[in-house]
Amino acid sequence: MPDSPFDKLARQYTQLERFAFGEGLQHARTAYLDYLIGRRHLLCLGEGTGRYLTAASERFPNLRITVVESSAQMIEHAKAALISKSLAAEHVRWLQADILTWEPEETITVDAVATHFFLDCFLPHEVDAIINRVSTIMNPGALWFLSDFASNNRLDAAGLPLRLLHQATVKTLYLFFQSFARISGESIYDPLPPLQASGFTLLDKKSFMQHLVWSGVLEKESDS
Ligand SMILES: C[S@@+](CC[C@H](N)C(=O)[O-])C[C@H]1O[C@@H](n2cnc3c(N)ncnc32)[C@H](O)[C@@H]1O
């Protein structure tokens, strides 16, 4: 795999996140951790430096986890994050791959998928393609966990000054990630409608950081 533009961000990524957002993004990522009770195989897409992976491993040491992540450096940091918490890594399978071209093996099935701050890196047709591809390896009743920055139509609950602040924050984030990580995404595309059109039911969602960020959990319908 060629080097990923995210490689050069990996070392400072967690520090930058904490500096900009404190623990806000981590609260969103881990909001639905309890829903992993009874799940056996979790697929983490674009896991980054491993903050969700570590929290899930700590809480569910027997959970099998497959990580699909295009950046070798992010994978190294996620491995180090597990080690720093003295967590075993044998339950984790690391696949360095581009999700847009990843061909899952025929034998792989998962009962949970996590995309935290990941789908907003892509263009709408790429998000649709990711949902289509990944949903084929999800068992009926499997869960999709996601956290993202809120799109404009999810900011209705916020007052005008807060909406303007959120829009400026999101614009700045896109400029940053387009410049330094060459993401294709240009603005936030709400992933709920395509997920629901693909046979997922929204079980719950929550807002964080005064509606700047949201997190949700969806369930794959049995007959989809
Ligand atoms: C914005 S970061 C989010 C990281 C992490 N999930 C979090 O909650 O902070 C996006 C992550 O997705 C990875 N990524 C970006 N494009 C990808 C692709 N096409 N295939 C697989 N991983 C990708 C990046 O390397 C990075 O780790």
The ligand as a MOL file (V3000), in Angstrom:
LIG
                    3D

  0  0  0     0  0            999 V3000
M  V30 BEGIN CTAB
M  V30 COUNTS 27 29 0 0 0
M  V30 BEGIN ATOM
M  V30 1 C -10.3770 11.6590 10.7440 0
M  V30 2 S -9.4840 10.2300 11.1520 0 CHG=1
M  V30 3 C -10.5150 9.4420 12.3750 0
M  V30 4 C -9.7340 8.4990 13.2100 0
M  V30 5 C -10.5250 7.8010 14.3330 0
M  V30 6 N -11.5640 6.9180 13.8280 0
M  V30 7 C -11.0950 8.7610 15.3310 0
M  V30 8 O -12.1790 8.4910 15.8610 0
M  V30 9 O -10.4350 9.7750 15.5940 0 CHG=-1
M  V30 10 C -9.7440 9.1940 9.7450 0
M  V30 11 C -8.9950 7.8820 9.8310 0
M  V30 12 O -9.3660 7.1030 8.6890 0
M  V30 13 C -8.2090 6.6470 8.0180 0
M  V30 14 N -8.5420 6.6280 6.5810 0
M  V30 15 C -8.7130 7.7040 5.7810 0
M  V30 16 N -9.0430 7.3160 4.5330 0
M  V30 17 C -9.0990 5.9570 4.5620 0
M  V30 18 C -9.3960 4.9810 3.5930 0
M  V30 19 N -9.6830 5.3270 2.3270 0
M  V30 20 N -9.3820 3.6850 3.9660 0
M  V30 21 C -9.0700 3.3160 5.2540 0
M  V30 22 N -8.7700 4.2160 6.2170 0
M  V30 23 C -8.7800 5.5200 5.8850 0
M  V30 24 C -7.1210 7.6420 8.3470 0
M  V30 25 O -5.8380 7.0850 8.2150 0
M  V30 26 C -7.4910 8.0170 9.7760 0
M  V30 27 O -6.9150 7.1250 10.7010 0
M  V30 END ATOM
M  V30 BEGIN BOND
M  V30 1 1 1 2
M  V30 2 1 2 3
M  V30 3 1 2 10
M  V30 4 1 3 4
M  V30 5 1 4 5
M  V30 6 1 5 6
M  V30 7 1 5 7
M  V30 8 2 7 8
M  V30 9 1 7 9
M  V30 10 1 10 11
M  V30 11 1 11 12
M  V30 12 1 11 26
M  V30 13 1 12 13
M  V30 14 1 13 14
M  V30 15 1 13 24
M  V30 16 1 14 15
M  V30 17 1 14 23
M  V30 18 2 15 16
M  V30 19 1 16 17
M  V30 20 1 17 18
M  V30 21 2 17 23
M  V30 22 1 18 19
M  V30 23 2 18 20
M  V30 24 1 20 21
M  V30 25 2 21 22
M  V30 26 1 22 23
M  V30 27 1 24 25
M  V30 28 1 24 26
M  V30 29 1 26 27
M  V30 END BOND
M  V30 END CTAB
M  END
